[in-house]
Amino acid sequence: MRAAQGVVGMVDGSDLAGPEAGTNEPRVAVIGGGVAGLACARALVDGGVPCLVLEKSRNLGGRAATRREGERDFDHGAPSLTARGAEFAAVVNNWRASGGVQDWTAVVEVGKALLPKVGEDRLVVVPGMSAIGRLVGGELKCETSTVIISASRDAGSWRLTAADGRTFGPFAAVAVAVPAPQAVPFLAAAPALAERAASVEFAPCWTVIVEFAGPVTPSSDLSLAQDGVLAWAVHEASRPGRLPGERWVLHANARWSTEHIEAAKAAVVDALLASFAARVGEPMPEVVFAAAHRWRYALAKNPLGAECLWDAPTRLGACGDWCASGDIEGAWRSGRALAAAMLAALG
């Protein structure tokens, strides 16, 4: 049997258990409600295969995340998206036409030079990056705030157990759409897939969200830092659909984040604010609010080079931005690729 293009593993439609085809009962469980998981689930449902998305967080979208603090919104994960491939560009154009995505014409600071940047290269989801969950997934059957801790297969069917004791299933197949280190335990039934996932290493990212009492100068929208702490700083109000104000998101670079992975959040806030102040080179306004967030699995350092993983005998697969390319488009492509392999098997 021949593997689907861009997929590690084989596609086989034989001996399928789980709910009967043609029913509304979920036939596939998708563990993880980030972009990859939602893209996979959407394609499965569009292909006539009902599925259930199980997400540990309260919100969908994964690292395309928006954090609300009182009246403040911060896109503290992926700051923007790009569309390089023709297929994803067509999808993004539809989002743009509906107003769900808008061009971000940012003034980018590299070193001390301010450079204009045309909007086609930087797109943002409106009103916040987390709204990409609605754009990618639409109406799907989802269980949020659900931490899946185990997946077991018996008599050809999968059952999942959550940390609160709830069980889900039976399912004919399972798609694992979480960062590779977290995917490994769920892939134990397919050792070759687990081994591939275990080979992927991730870099973390410490992020600080901050609001100042007054304007920060110079007023670039996106500062690409080159010092020993910051990777970049984003001015939230410069982005379409955002409220005015001096809200910034500061991202530490991978090396600093790795070296300080277990640092206290207060210490991280102090370090990133000091680095940003040195970057600005002017007296800084008073800090009204600041908080730190750690993305332990921010970026795959060595993606697999395959769109997804799929094992036909166990009907188990995995997808994510760690498979082919570490961005929103890569996650979307990976989820779609896994769905194609699953649809070929499930019929």
Residue, then its C-alpha position, 0 to 999 in steps of 0.5 A: m500500500r502506498a502512503a498518502q503524499g506528504v504523510v508518514g505512514m500508510v492509509d488502509g480502510s480495512d477493519l474500521a471500528g467505532p461508530e457506523a458511517g452515516t451517523n452523527e456520532p463522532r467517528v474521530a477524536v481530535i486531541g487539541g484545538g489549535v489551528a492544526g486540530l481545528a483544520c483537521a476536524r473541519a476537513l473531516v466534517d466537510g468530508g462527511v466524518p463527524c468528529l469531536v475536538l478535545e481541548k485542554s484550555r478554555n479557548l480554541g486556537g492554540r498559540a494564536a492566543t488572545r489574553r484579556e486582562g480587564e478591559r485590556d486585550f493582548d495577542h500574547g502568542a502568534p502576533s500575525l500570520t502570512a499566506r505563502g501557499a496558493e491554497f492557504a492564500a485563497v482561504v485567507n482571501n476569503w477571511r479578508a473579504s469577510g473582515g475576519v482578517q485585515d492587513w497590518t501595515a506595520v512600521v518595523e524597527v530593525g536596529k535603529a532604522l524605521l522601515p515601512k512594511v506593506g500589509e500583505d506580508r503581515l495579516v492579523v485576525v480581528p478582533g484578536m488572534s484567538a478568533i482564528g479558531r472560528l475562522v478555521g473550525g467554524e461550527l464544530k463539536c468541541e469539549t474545552s477545559t478537557v485534559i485528556i490523559s490517556a488513549s486506549r484501543d480495544a477491539g479496534s476502537w479508541r477510548l479517551t480518558a480525561a483528568d476529571g474521570r470522564t471518558f470519550g468514545p468509542f472512536a474509529a480513529v484519533a488525531v493528535a494535534v498537540p506539540a510533539p513532546q506532548a503527543v508522544p504518550f498518545l502515539a505509544a500504540a504506533p511506536a514508529l510515529a512516537e519515535r518520529a515525534a520524540s525526535v522533534e525538539f522545541a524552543p520555549c518563549w517567555t512573553v510579557i504583556v505590558e501597558f504603559a501610562g503614556p506613549v513609548t518612543p520611538s513609536s515603531d509598531l514592531s521592533l525586531a530586537q538584536d540584544g541578548v533578551l528580546a526577540w521582538a516587541v509588538h505595539e498592540a494598538s497599531r494592529p487593525g481592530r484593536l483599541p488605542g493605548e500603550r499596550w505592548v507584547l514583548h517576546a524573549n528570544a529562544r536562547w534566553s527563554t531556554e536559559h531561564i525556563e524555570a524563572a519566576k514570572a516577576a523576574v521575567v517581567d523585570a528582565l524583558l522590561a529592562s531590555f525593552a527600555a534599553r532598546v527604546g533608549e528614552p525614559m519609559p512611562e509608568v507601567v500600569f500593568a504587566a504579566a508574564h506567560r511561558w510558552r514551553y513549546a513555542l517553536a519546533k527547532n527541527p520540524l519533521g519535513a512531513e505534513c503529518l503522521w499517520d499509522a493505518p493499522t492503529r488508525l492513529g495520526a498526528c499533526g501540528d506546526w512541528c511537522a512541516s513548518g512552524d507557523i499558522e499556515g504550516a499548522w493549517r496544512s498539517g491538519r488538512a493533510l492528516a484529514a485527507a489521510m483519515l478520510a481515505a481510510l474511513g471513507 
